[in-house]
Amino acid sequence: MLGCARPLVLQWPMLTDPEDLAPDEPVASRRPLVVAGVAGFLIGMLVMGLLWIGATSSSPAADDARAACKALERAGTLPSGYVSQAVLAPGVVRRITAARDLSAAAADQNPVYQELADHLDGVSRMVISLNFADPAGRRHLTLAQRLCAQV
């Protein structure tokens, strides 16, 4: 071993063995690294917890708006002309009116959903009249579906 009493050990520049230090060189402590590691871990856990809470919590208004969009989706494809109620699939009118009512409830709690409520009201009026060729009703349907894609 080249005449050394002790084997050569390559260490990181932080020397902690007092025998390896010159008499006037202070002993480096690992305490700052440990404290920084623990602090980083705790901050990371805090951030992850906040993100998890934010992702799982929702407001009742948002829940109502999502339910309104689901009801609109479950109503299915609407016919494109004048039809009798007997031609409609069972539950279409009820689902559309439920979507209207749920969106109105969402808009009452949070004005962000007012536009959705207005468009679903227009769709509801078209469905109740059984005039599926109504251009205004079709426009409301298209806009409501676009808004539902964002909810």
N, C-alpha and C positions, 0 to 999 in steps of 0.2 A: 504494500500500500504506500509506496513511495516514502517510507520512513515516517509516516504520520502516526501518532498514537491513537487518534480517533479517525474513523472513516469520514470521508468527505460527503456531506449531506447538502444537496442543493435545496435551499429554502427560499421561500418568498422573501422579499426584502424586509418583511416584518420579523424582527428577531425577538424571541421571547425567552430564550435561554440565557440567563445572566452570565454563564461562562463564555458565551460567544461574543459578548459585548466588550467594547473598550471601556476602561474605567469611567470615562466622562460621558459615555453614551447612555441615554435613558432607555429603560425597558419599554418596548411598545406593547400596548394593551390591545386585546381583541374585543374589549368591551364596546367600543363604538360600532364595530361591525355587527356584533350581536344585537345591540340596541337598534341599529338601522334595519337589520333583517326582521326583527320582531315588529318594528313600527311599519315597515313595508307590508308585512303579512297582514297586520291588523287593518291598515288602510285598504288593502286589496279586498279583504273580507267585508269591510264596510261598504265599499263601492259595489261589490257583487250583491250584497244584501239589498241595497237600495235599488239596484237594477231589477232584482227579482221581485221586490215589492211593487215597483212601478209597472212591471210587465203583467202582474197578476191582478192588480186592482183596476176596477173600472167603475164608472159612475152608473147610477140607475138610468140616467138619460141615455148613455151610450148603449146600455143593455137593451133599452126599449127601441132605440134606433136600429140596432142589429136585428132584433126580433121582427121589427117592421119589414126590414129588407128580406129576412128569411120568409116571412109570410108572402111577400110579393113574389119571391122566387118560387115558392111552393104553389102559387096560383098557376104557374105554367105559362105556356105561350098563349096569348090572347088572340082570338079570331080577328080578322081584319075588316069585317063588314057588319051589317045589321044582322043580329041573330036573336033567336028566342032563348029564354032561359033554359029551356029543355035541351038545347044544343050544347050548352056549356058543361064542362066537366063538373062533377059534384064538388061543392065547396069553394068555387072560384070567387063568387060574390062575397062570401063570408071571409075568405082570406084577404081579399082586397080591402074590405071595410076594416078588418082587424089591423091590417098594415096602416091604414089611415089613422085609426085610433091610437095605435102604438106610437106612430110618428108624432101625432099631436101631443101625446103625453111626454115624449122626449123633448119636443119644442117648448112645452110648458116649463120643464125643468132647466133646459139649457137652450138659449136662443140660437146656438150654432145649428141646431137641427130644424130650424123654422123653414128653410128652403126645401128640405126633404118632405116636411109635413105638407107644405103647399103643393108640391108636385104629386104626392100620393093622394091628396084630396082631389086634384084634377083627374087622376087615374080612377079614383073611386066614383066620381061623377060620371065618367065615361062608361064604366062597367055597370053602374046602376041603371043608366039609360039604355044599356044594351046597344049603344051606337059605337061600335068599335072602329068605325071609319072616321070618327071625329078627329080632325087634324090637331086640335088643341089637346085632346086627350092623348093622342099618340106622342105628341111633343112632351107632355108631362111624363108619360111612361118612359120615354128615352132618357129624359133628364133624371128621373127618379132612379133608374137603373144605373146611370153614371154615378150618382151620389152614393148609391148603395155599394158600389165598388170601392169607395173611399172610406166607408164607415168601418 
